[in-house]
Amino acid sequence: MVPGSERDHQQRSQCRASAWADGEAALVLAGFEGWRSSRIDVGLPRGSRGRAEGAVPPDAESGFSRGGPRSATIHHHCLAAVPRLLPHPVARAHPSVAALRAAAWAASDRQAATLLAMTVQQRIVRADQLVDALTLLPKLPRRALITGVLADITGGSESMGELDFVRACRRRRLPVPSRQVTRHGVGGRIHLHVLWEEAGLVVEVDGAHHFVGDAPIADALRQNDVMLQNLTALRIPRLALRVNPEPFFAQIERILTDRGIL
């Protein structure tokens, strides 16, 4: 385009009429906080010719990247499925669709999972709304990962987290621990997620509900009960098993090695 030309003016007018904020940009407009990004995701109907290139001026960019860089690069996405749009006055995708697309367009799987978790934690959208919206996006990139992360966020079966953990142990050729072991503690019976008896090592796989309400208090008492039995207790958020397990397994391997199991 030649800036200032009639064609430039027409294309920018078309873009304003048909484009909408999507992904991270739409989340920020919905109140999403604590996320720094140098990009603004703009959705366009497939076949649209409207397109604005370059960096966003500071006065326009400030509404998208609170506390972020002074300029941001626009990323255009020509989409077959146009989401339900909300006025801002900047048109934006509904937060449920925006969150899923932000995860799909994220730089890494870990970033994708973090975006989804933070969106629910900040009550921008409910987890069940994300699950429903996912059915509308059958060709979404990272769909398998996102489906798994949503299962973690919605507090899927605790035993599934343990099964995932045991499978991860087998892949790393670690001794397979016992699952759902019952012990008697000061406060009564306690159920241990996984236990290496000979190493005296307990690993607790924490689903999303462990971080809600008074659950941390109950978990702290339970962990203290475990420690009083001369057992070592390590805790792994279930989400970490999916996106960043290696640091946790390094700790497990260190203990098993120090205690002569490996």
N, C-alpha and C positions, 0 to 999 in steps of 0.2 A: 504494500500500500504506500501511496505518497501522502504524508501527513497534510491535512488541510484540503485534500481533493474532494470532489463531489462523491466519488466512489467510496473513499474512506468514510465520509459522513454517512452514506447509506448503509455501509456494512456495520458501522458502530451502532447505528440506530436499530438494525436488525438484531445485533447481538444483545442490546439492552432489552429488546422486546422478548427474546426467546431464551436467554441464558438465565441460570440461577446458581446461587452458591450451593455447593455440595461438599461432601466429605468433611474434612477438618474445618473448612470455612463456615459451613452451615452449623457445625457443632458450636463454634465460638459465638456465632450469632444467637444461638440458643442458650448461651450462658456458660459454656464449657470453659473451665479455668485450669491454670497450672500446666498448660501445654504450649511450648514454644515451637513455632514452625516458620519456615521461610517460603512457604508455598500457599497459594490460594487455589482451591479446586473449584472449577467452574464447569457446570454441566450444560451441554447443548444437545438439542434433539438431533438424532442421527440425520445427516443430510443437510444440516444447517451450514451456511457459509459464513455466518457471523463469527468473528474471531478478533480478539484484541491482544496484541503481542506486548511483551516486555514486562517491566517492573511497574507495580502499582504505586501511584503517587502517595506520599506520606499521609495526606488528608483522607484518602480513600482507604488506604491500608490499615489505618489505626483501628477501624471498626472490626477488622478480622484478626489481627495479631497483637493482642494486648500485652504490652511489655516485650514484644518480640523485635525483630530487626526493623530498621526504618524503611526497608523496601522488601517486597516479596514477589516471587515469580508466579505468574499465573499458569496453572496447568489445566488445559482443556480436555474434556472427556465427552466424546460424541456417544450418546447413550440411546439405545433402542427403547428402554423403559424409562419414561419420564415420571418421576415420583410425584406424589401429592405435594404441592408447593405451598409454603406459608409466606405471607407478606411480612416485611421487616421494618422499613419499606423495601429493603433489598429482598428479592424473591429468594427463598431458600428451600432446600429439601426438608421433608419431615425428619426429625432427629433420628428416628429408628433406621430409616434408609441411609441417612448421612453417616451414621456411626458404622454401619456395615460397609459402606463404600470407603470410608476413611481407613478401616482395617484392611480392606482389599488393596488399597493403593499405598499402604504404609511401606516404609523402606525395608522392614524386616518382620518376620513372624513375631518376634518379641514385642516390637512396637505395635503390631496389630492387636495382640492380646492386651497390652497395656491400655490402648485406646478404648477397647470395649469395656474393660474392667472399670476404668475411670469414668466412663460415660454413665454406667449404672450406679457407681458409688456416689456420683454427684447428682443423681436423680434427674439427669437430662432425659432419660428414657428408662422404662422398666425392662428387665431382662425378658419377660414374656413378650413384650412388643418387638424386641429384636428377633426372637424366635419366629414370631408371626411374619415379620417383614422379610426374613430370609427365604420364606417360601415364594416370595414374589420375585426373587433374584436367582433363578436356577443356574445362570452362567457366571455368577459372581466369582472373580479370582479368589483363591485361598478358601474356597467354600468348605472344604473338609476341615481345615484348621479352625475356621470360624465356628463351624458346627460343634467341634469339640470344646472350644473355649466357652461357648454359650452353655454347654452342658455343665462345665465346671462352675460357671458363674451362677447358674440356677440351682446349684447344690445337688447335682446328680448323685447317683448312688455312691455312698462312701466306699462300698466294697469294690466298685469299679476303679477308684483311685488306687486301692491296694493291689488290684490285679495288674493295673498299668505299672505299678512299682515293681512287682515281682517279674513281669516281662522285661522291664528295664534291667533288672539284676541278671537275668539269664543272658541278655544280649552282651552284658559286660563280663560274663562268666564269673559272677560272684556267687557264693553259696546262697541257695534259696532259703529265705527266712520262714519261720512259722507265721501264720496269719491268725488274727482274732484270738489271741491268747488271753485267758482270764487269770488275773491275780487278785489277791486280797490285800487291800491297802488300809490305811487308817480310816478312811471314810467309807469303807465297804469294798465291794467288788469293782475292779477296774478292768476295762477291756483294752488290750494293747493291739494296735493295728498290725504291726509286724515286729518280730523279735528274733534276734540271733542269740539263742540261749547261752551258748558257750562263750560268746563275746560279751554277754551282758549288755547288748545294744538294742534299744528300742527305737523304731522310727515311726513317727506319727505323720500321716498324710492328711493335711488339713484342707477340707473343702471350704467353699465360700462362707457357709454359715458359721464357721469358727471365728469370723471377724465381725460378727453382727451382735449388737446388744450386749448381754452379760456373758456371752460365750467365752471371751478371753479370761474371765474370772474363773469359770469352771475348768478351763483348760490349764490355767496356772496351778490350781489346786491338784489337778490330776497329774500334771508333770512333777510337782513336788512329791506326790505320793510315789511316783515311779523312782525318783531320785533317792527317796528314803529306803528303797529296797536295794540300794547299791547298783542300780542300773543306770546306764547312760542313755539319755533321751535326746534324739534329734527330731526336729520338725521340718517338714517340707510342705509349702503351699501346693495344693494340687495343680494350680496353674503353672507353677515352676516346673513340674514334671513334663509339661507340654512344651514350654518355650525356653527354659534355661536350667536343665537338670544337672549339667556337668559339675558346677561348684559343690552341689549337695552330695553327689556321688563321690567326689574327691574326698570329702569329709568322712563319708562312710568307709571308703577304702582305707583311709589313714587309720581309723579306729580298728578295723578288722586286721590290718597289717600289724599294728602295735600289739594286738592281743593274740597274735599267732594263728589267726584263722586263715589268712592269705599267705 
